[in-house]
């Protein structure tokens, strides 16, 4: 009978940690993608608003309307800058999460290799034990045949 792999609980824990880290990494990727989408929307809106200002400037714009456009564009530029910083933070969190997942994956694989090695050792031990039993059986059979009958 093969001996139980004594590190099995650690292997299972490492596998669970790896799965948890993978799920966190997925969520971080979604958050990052959503932040990028929002940034793209803000940039598109800013570009559209600037285009409208240029069109209105050709047609003639009053000083108050021009200041309103400029103030709103300035606010949009701040929002774009702030969102770009958020995208970068999300990217950094995703990178950190990826490194964490890779570390957890390496740990789980290391325990998996230890289990494989354990299984190979146990299997070799069983093969030796079976061979020993077969040799003893054959020796007993040979002794019966070669022993003079009483």
KESE-210336 format. One record per residue (C-alpha): residue number from 1; residue in three letters; x, y, z. Coordinates in nm, 3 decimals. Each point is the difference from the previous one (the first is absolute). Layout:
REM KESE-210336
num; residuo; c1; c2; c3
NUM; ALA; X; Y; Z
...
***
This chain:
REM KESE-210336
num; residuo; c1; c2; c3
1; UNK; 0.000; 0.000; 0.000
2; UNK; 0.138; 0.337; -0.105
3; UNK; 0.076; 0.258; 0.266
4; UNK; -0.215; 0.309; -0.012
5; UNK; 0.161; 0.319; -0.132
6; UNK; 0.048; 0.191; 0.324
7; UNK; 0.012; 0.339; -0.171
8; UNK; -0.341; -0.049; -0.165
9; UNK; -0.168; 0.268; 0.218
10; UNK; 0.271; 0.249; -0.100
11; UNK; -0.041; -0.095; -0.366
12; UNK; -0.375; 0.057; 0.021
13; UNK; 0.052; 0.332; 0.178
14; UNK; 0.251; 0.113; -0.263
15; UNK; -0.239; -0.100; -0.279
16; UNK; -0.284; 0.192; 0.166
17; UNK; 0.222; 0.305; 0.043
18; UNK; 0.097; -0.019; -0.367
19; UNK; -0.366; -0.020; -0.104
20; UNK; -0.087; 0.292; 0.228
21; UNK; 0.286; 0.207; -0.143
22; UNK; -0.118; -0.083; -0.354
23; UNK; -0.351; 0.121; 0.083
24; UNK; 0.137; 0.321; 0.152
25; UNK; 0.213; 0.049; -0.310
26; UNK; -0.309; -0.033; -0.219
27; UNK; -0.186; 0.260; 0.205
28; UNK; 0.299; 0.235; -0.013
29; UNK; 0.010; -0.040; -0.379
30; UNK; -0.369; 0.090; -0.025
31; UNK; 0.045; 0.308; 0.220
32; UNK; 0.299; 0.105; -0.211
33; UNK; -0.195; -0.047; -0.324
34; UNK; -0.295; 0.197; 0.137
35; UNK; 0.234; 0.283; 0.102
36; UNK; 0.152; 0.002; -0.349
37; UNK; -0.346; 0.007; -0.155
38; UNK; -0.098; 0.295; 0.216
39; UNK; 0.324; 0.178; -0.095
40; UNK; -0.070; -0.057; -0.369
41; UNK; -0.352; 0.135; 0.042
42; UNK; 0.130; 0.311; 0.177
43; UNK; 0.266; 0.055; -0.266
44; UNK; -0.258; -0.039; -0.277
45; UNK; -0.233; 0.241; 0.177
46; UNK; 0.283; 0.252; 0.045
47; UNK; 0.091; -0.028; -0.367
48; UNK; -0.363; 0.042; -0.102
49; UNK; -0.040; 0.302; 0.225
50; UNK; 0.318; 0.158; -0.143
51; UNK; -0.128; -0.066; -0.352
52; UNK; -0.328; 0.170; 0.084
53; UNK; 0.185; 0.298; 0.141
54; UNK; 0.202; 0.031; -0.322
55; UNK; -0.320; -0.017; -0.207
56; UNK; -0.170; 0.259; 0.218
57; UNK; 0.308; 0.226; -0.015
58; UNK; -0.028; 0.005; -0.380
59; UNK; -0.362; 0.100; 0.026
60; UNK; 0.074; 0.254; 0.272
61; UNK; -0.022; -0.051; 0.374
62; UNK; -0.076; 0.246; 0.272
63; UNK; 0.252; 0.060; 0.277
64; UNK; -0.219; -0.167; 0.265
65; UNK; -0.062; -0.308; -0.211
66; UNK; 0.371; -0.019; -0.086
67; UNK; 0.093; 0.016; 0.374
68; UNK; -0.260; -0.269; 0.076
69; UNK; 0.153; -0.225; -0.268
70; UNK; 0.349; 0.066; 0.135
71; UNK; -0.105; -0.070; 0.359
72; UNK; -0.176; -0.321; -0.099
73; UNK; 0.295; -0.113; -0.211
74; UNK; 0.233; 0.069; 0.293
75; UNK; -0.222; -0.216; 0.224
76; UNK; -0.002; -0.275; -0.263
77; UNK; 0.379; 0.015; -0.025
78; UNK; 0.024; -0.041; 0.377
79; UNK; -0.242; -0.293; -0.016
80; UNK; 0.206; -0.160; -0.280
81; UNK; 0.322; 0.046; 0.197
82; UNK; -0.159; -0.141; 0.316
83; UNK; -0.142; -0.297; -0.190
84; UNK; 0.336; -0.064; -0.170
85; UNK; 0.158; -0.015; 0.345
86; UNK; -0.272; -0.245; 0.109
87; UNK; 0.072; -0.215; -0.306
88; UNK; 0.367; -0.007; 0.097
89; UNK; -0.086; -0.097; 0.361
90; UNK; -0.228; -0.277; -0.130
91; UNK; 0.278; -0.122; -0.226
92; UNK; 0.245; -0.005; 0.290
93; UNK; -0.249; -0.192; 0.218
94; UNK; -0.048; -0.248; -0.285
95; UNK; 0.380; -0.041; -0.034
96; UNK; 0.027; -0.060; 0.374
97; UNK; -0.288; -0.250; -0.019
98; UNK; 0.168; -0.177; -0.289
99; UNK; 0.324; -0.036; 0.196
100; UNK; -0.197; -0.127; 0.300
101; UNK; -0.183; -0.256; -0.214
102; UNK; 0.326; -0.116; -0.158
103; UNK; 0.156; -0.047; 0.343
104; UNK; -0.303; -0.199; 0.119
105; UNK; 0.005; -0.207; -0.317
106; UNK; 0.371; -0.080; 0.047
107; UNK; -0.068; -0.104; 0.359
108; UNK; -0.284; -0.231; -0.105
109; UNK; 0.214; -0.151; -0.275
110; UNK; 0.285; -0.059; 0.246
111; UNK; -0.231; -0.193; 0.232
112; UNK; -0.137; -0.185; -0.301
113; UNK; 0.351; -0.107; -0.096
114; UNK; 0.065; -0.115; 0.355
115; UNK; -0.318; -0.209; -0.018
116; UNK; 0.110; -0.148; -0.333
117; UNK; 0.339; -0.086; 0.148
118; UNK; -0.169; -0.152; 0.304
119; UNK; -0.226; -0.208; -0.226
120; UNK; 0.298; -0.122; -0.204
121; UNK; 0.188; -0.101; 0.315
122; UNK; -0.305; -0.178; 0.137
123; UNK; -0.062; -0.176; -0.330
124; UNK; 0.363; -0.114; -0.019
125; UNK; -0.026; -0.124; 0.358
126; UNK; -0.314; -0.197; -0.085
127; UNK; 0.169; -0.150; -0.306
128; UNK; 0.298; -0.105; 0.214
129; UNK; -0.232; -0.148; 0.262
130; UNK; -0.193; -0.194; -0.264
131; UNK; 0.324; -0.121; -0.157
132; UNK; 0.125; -0.110; 0.343
133; UNK; -0.322; -0.194; 0.060
134; UNK; 0.021; -0.163; -0.344
135; UNK; 0.362; -0.093; 0.057
136; UNK; -0.084; -0.153; 0.336
137; UNK; -0.290; -0.191; -0.149
138; UNK; 0.220; -0.129; -0.283
139; UNK; 0.272; -0.098; 0.247
140; UNK; -0.254; -0.190; 0.211
141; UNK; -0.134; -0.173; -0.310
142; UNK; 0.351; -0.091; -0.107
143; UNK; 0.085; -0.132; 0.346
144; UNK; -0.311; -0.222; 0.000
145; UNK; 0.090; -0.145; -0.335
146; UNK; 0.364; -0.061; 0.085
147; UNK; -0.061; -0.129; 0.350
148; UNK; 0.007; -0.376; 0.018
149; UNK; -0.336; -0.143; 0.077
150; UNK; -0.036; -0.159; 0.337
***
